Each structure stands twice: as structure tokens, then as C-alpha cells.
Amino acid sequence: MKTIKRTFKEIMRYPSAVTGMIMILILIIISAYAMISIPYNQAIGLWRGGEEVWYRNPKNVPPAWLNWFSKEKKAVSFVINNEQEGFQRDVVENSDGSRLITLTYTFDYQYDGFPQEMMFYFSNTFASKQPFATITWVTPDGRNIRLGDYRLDASYVYRFSQDANLQVRLMGHKPQEALFYDTQGDTSTPLNGTYQIIISAVAWEPEDDVNAEFVLHGELYGAAGTDIYRRDLTVALLWGVPVALAFGLLAALGTSLLTMLFAAIGAWYDGWVDGLIQRITEVNMVLPFLSILVMIGTFYSRSIWTILGATVMLSIFTGQIKTLRAAFIQVKESTYIEAARAYGASNWRLIILYLIPRLVPTLIPGLVSSVPTFVFLEASLAVLGLGDPTLPTWGKLINDAFVNGALYKGQYYWILEPAVLLMFTGLAFALLGFALDRIFNPRDRKSTRLNSS
């Protein structure tokens, strides 16, 4: 405990280390929030869902916070249903058993641009005769525009832009624009104020019912925007954090521990054991690391666990094992090792409890610094189309953006958001790793003291 406290105090002397730890803590908090708020199965279902899951979202729109930095306020997508403010339902029972159902949707429109699309999603119940509905649009200046009269199926979608009769009545203009025109001013900008949509429906029998959800697709959506499949990019950005941290930490920890173990075994046993480990290392060092991972992802499996296992196996026998072997050979000749041999300690006890712990402090900085390497490796494979197809990750986002031409369409948010998070993660571990290297590396610690004196 004294050693831990002393090390922690030493770490706190470095502003870069403190900054790195705060950044890593933020990533851990985001990971916990993502896994609690969007459980794994739900995240997979959302990310692989189609129009039936994301029908409320517009396609390919930037995040809503871009309005903070623009003088021209673009329309932000929203939904009004029976669970939200702005919805009112009134029912009048008639003597013949029929019912007059009035649904009122009220919203405040304070934007400088027009929406992409507007639609109603009806969910109705009836025994034999279809309900009949009239839809009326009420503008802030008091104009009532009758959109049309419709017979409603059990499931019915009314899209404003696809109503040919309405477009004719609006002199050929797009309904999602013409309904917002200021007839007394410039029609290039919408009339701001409070709008209402009134659905007056007749249900012919007491058990019949009419419900509808109003969806407005704006030019902006949510905290991260959407992609070509209407998916909210927030899901992938949030879940990319635990995936990246898990892959990076497990790969770094597994590689560092196994490299140290094999180096200690080779140094301790010497002879053919050490020779075998060195020959495997030399062969592995000339193998094309990334090419092998690409082949595994192409011809065998793109599962993240398969890629993780292959990454660890290919990263054990590297030049690091030769460096550690030389250090273990020196430690092997120490007097406390000879004392442990004298009282009969077994070979494995000597390796695990006496040899390896001596060099563990030198392992920590390298372990922390290697995490970003593996995080970027996983993202790089996903960008190449070799990422786990079931997981929403940062690399998969960038790959989808390139495949769908986001750069050519000016949809930079689709690429920049995951790229910024990747850089944030790499910077966090790099800052902490550099500080730890100064603390645990005797040569760096000595030079730091000489410079400070």
C-alpha cells in the first residue's frame, strides 16, 4: 500500500498524467452509461433495424446542435403522439353508436428552413366499416387549409409530399413547404409561430378507435445526426466506447502479460526451451501482421473475439520478448533468487513470484501506451470492411460513411464524430503512458531529477 500511495503521489506531479486519467475516467463513465441505458441486445437490434425501427428519423441529416453555430436555424425533427405535449384527444359519443374523434396536434415552428417531410402514422381498430377522417392544417395567422378526406385502414401512412391532390390545390408547390408559406411576405422562408393539425375522424361503432402519430422530418436530428438508413448515430458513438476500451485493454493486457511470461520462461530454462521461443519470435517478426488479420477476417471470421485472439497471438512473439529476456537473465543471477533456490522453491514459483514481479513496473507504461495501438487497429480493420458486422463501432461508422459517399455529399459529421472520439481515446492513454514511463523507467526518472536540479 505504501508503494501504491507513493506511486500515486508521483503520478499527481505530472499534469499530463492527471489530464489523461480524467479523460480515461470520462470514457469509462460513457461506457457504463451506454451499457446501462442501451443493453447489448437492444443496441444490436437497434443498429440492425430497418425502417420499422427508425421511421421517425430523417435520412442523412447532421446533429441538432449545429443550429447553435448558425444564423439560419434549420428545422429539427420531432414527433407528436399521445404520450407527449402538444397532443389533445376529444371524443363525442353519438346516439347511433358512432363516435366523433378529434385529434389535435400543436407545435411551435421557429425555424428558417422547411422540413424534409411530414407524415401521419395511423393505427386504427374497427369491426367492419373503415373510419373516415378529415385533416385540417391551421396556420399561425388563422388560415384553415383542408388537406383532404380519407378512409383509414387498420394501418395507414399519410405522407404530405405524396398527396397529389393536395399538391394540385397548393398550385404545384411541395406541401411540406407551401403549408408554411407566409402569404403576406417572402415565400422563401417559413412563417414562424404556432401551428395546429386537426384530425376529425368518425368511428362507426363503439369499439372502433383512431390513433395517429405525427412525424416531422427536419434538416437536423438528435445529438449526432443520422445515416442513410435513418439510424441515430448516437447508438454507435456510445457503444463504440466500451467496444474500443474492451478490445484495447484486453489486447494490451494479454499481449504484455504473455510476452513477459514467455520471456521469463526462456530466460529461466535456457537451452532448447529458450531456443524454441527465440526461433518462434524471429519467424513471427517477419510475418506481415496486418495482412494476416485481413486474411483471417476475409476467409475465416470477422467476429471481434476472433480478431482479438489473433491479435494477441501475433503480438506475443515480437522484439519486446528479446528485450525482456535480456533483463530476466540479469535478474536471474540476483542473490534473492539464489536464496529462494536454496530453500527449495520450484521453477514455476521462482518464475511467477520472484522473477516476473521484479520487472512488472517496467511493464505498466508500455501496457498503457499500447492500448491506443490496439484501439486504432480494431477501427482500421472495421474501416477496411473487416470489423464485426453485428457491433456498432467507430470504425464501422467511418466505413459506412465512405461506402455511402459521405465526403462527396458534404456529410462530414458522419466521419468526424467517430474520428474525434478515436483521437480522444488515443490521446488519453498516451498522456498517461508517457507520464508513467517517466516514473517507472529508471533512466528517465534520473534524467528528470537532474534537469529539475
Secondary structure, DSSP 8 states (H G I E B T S, - for coil): -HHHHHHHHHHTT-HHHHHHHHHHHHHHHHHHHHHHHS-HHHHHHHHT--HHHHTTS-SS---GGGGGG-SS---B-EEE-TTSTTEEEEEEE-TTS-EEEEEEEEEEE--SS--SEEEEEEEEE-SSS--EEEEEEE-TTS-EEEEEEEE--SEEEEEGGG-HHHHHHTTT--HHHHTTB-TTS-TTSB--EEEEEEEEEEESSTT-EEEEEEEEE-SB-TTT-B-TT--BHHHHHHHHHHHHHHHHHHHHHHHHHHHHHHHHHHHHH-HHHHHHHHHHHHHHHTS-HHHHHHHHHHHT---HHHHHHHHHHHHHSSHHHHHHHHHHHHHHTSHHHHHHHHTT--HHHIIIIIIHHHHHHHHHHHHHHHHHHHHHHHHHHHHTT-S-TTS--HHHHHHHHHHTTTTTTT-THHHHHHHHHHHHHHHHHHHHHHHHHHHH-HHHHHHHHHHH-
